[in-house]
Amino acid sequence: MSSPDTEEPKLDKARHIKYWQRCHNTFLPSAYTSNDSTRLTFAFFIISALDLLSVPLTAQDRAAARAWVLSLQHPDGGFCGSPTHSITGENASKGSANIAATFFALIILGLVAESEEEQRSAFTGVDRKALLLWLKKLQRSDGSFGQVLWEGEPTGGRDMRHSYLASIIRFMLRGSVPEGDENWVEDIDTEGMIEYIRSVQTYDGGIAESSTEESHGGYAYCAIAALSLLDRHSETFTPEETKRALDRGIADRQSLLRFFASRHFPYLAKEEETRDETAVNHLQARLGELSLDGGLPYVGFNGRWNKKADTCYTWWACGSLRLLDCDRFYDSEPSCNYLLDITQHRIGGFGKSVGDPPDIYHSYLGLTTVALLGGSELKEADAGFCCSKEGARKIEVARDGLLESLKRQSEQRGRWGADEFWGKAAEVVKVK
């Protein structure tokens, strides 16, 4: 560990590239085989990390990733998490599409597209209508979302992550299609989503699964990002209405900001090394002890009261504050120093906390946070998408390209008639 007084902490980009290239060899390193059902999640972390590091995939790798992702699409809408959860043939309807896998599938399709033509056709093969209808079925009457459908009903708790994923999936596929058009699909209940999010703010200002449960920095990020994506998608809003979902969905903004202000505290190496894991977090600083005028070399973030600093919570906190236009609530330099000098690992990647080996989850969120804070030759990060801004732009191009393609198909069906249209479509497939 270097001292900020002698050498500025830096991202060891070459080692991070090697770390992520090793992970890319199989998408699922042997240490993660017990997490096979979430293989799409790991694929996103790996591909997006290489994108942030400006490491292009070969044309063969891009084609393979695209074909693999599309093979996981469920016939009733959505995507399955891995091939072991993707059932084909007679039992296809019994597969297990889930909301997280669907998000990761769509964003991977966007990220692996390079040329403008590839980007515009990135979502070709995605059954947009079935997916959006499936997404609507995942929403409950109280505005929350489940993870999967079981016998037609949403199940999987009322995790705030599901609301975030629903909002971003909606952004990626919905677009502006007028009601009455054959490609129009009934929307999710956005007002219900906003009201549900508003209802789960807790006494300390944070966000939880319900207003009576423990608040959590990750839940808070998901709530804020879900609302911000509703606003970002609303092309029909006037300039005066920007962020209106974000304004209406947070019951007490000042209390939420106090919650985030209480999440960061100075890292003290000696006390951290001797701390009993079960003890109260004595590193939690009172607000008056923190200064934005410098003097603290390392500042970490936790996600809940009485917890140690953790690499991932730097993303949840800094990403949330960026979406709230409140970067002034923390000093980015010591926050970045904490990642680069305390949890960055010598073989590349980031550990959860000091001394921990790197893992895919913390390595990705550590890297994305460094990108968000504007450091170390990384692409600029999008706080809402949790990937590069370039990747987020590709997603918008892919969405617009899919809608244009569907519109052209509708026009051709109108000119040729259905039988002639599908006959010509079959000929095109044979040629390809």
Secondary structure, 3 states (H helix, E strand, C coil): CCCCCCCCCCCCHHHHHHHHHHHHCCCCCHHHHHHHHHHHHHHHHHHHHHHHCCCCCCHHHHHHHHHHHHHCECCCCCEECCHHHCCCHHHHHHCCEEHHHHHHHHHHHHHCCCCHHHHHCCCCCCCHHHHHHHHHHCECCCCCECCEEECCEEECCCCHHHHHHHHHHHHHHCCCCCCCCCCCCCCCCHHHHHHHHHHCECCCCCECCCCCCCCCHHHHHHHHHHHHHHHHHCCCCCHHHCCHHHHHHCCCHHHHHHHHHCCEEECCHHHHHHCCCCCCCCCCCCHHHCCCCCCCCCEEECCCCCCCCCHHHHHHHHHHHHHCCCHHHCCHHHHHHHHHHHHECCCCCEECCCCCCECHHHHHHHHHHHHHCCCCCCCCEECCCCEEHHHHHHHHHHHHHHHHHHHHHHHHHHHHCHHHHHHHHHHHHHHC
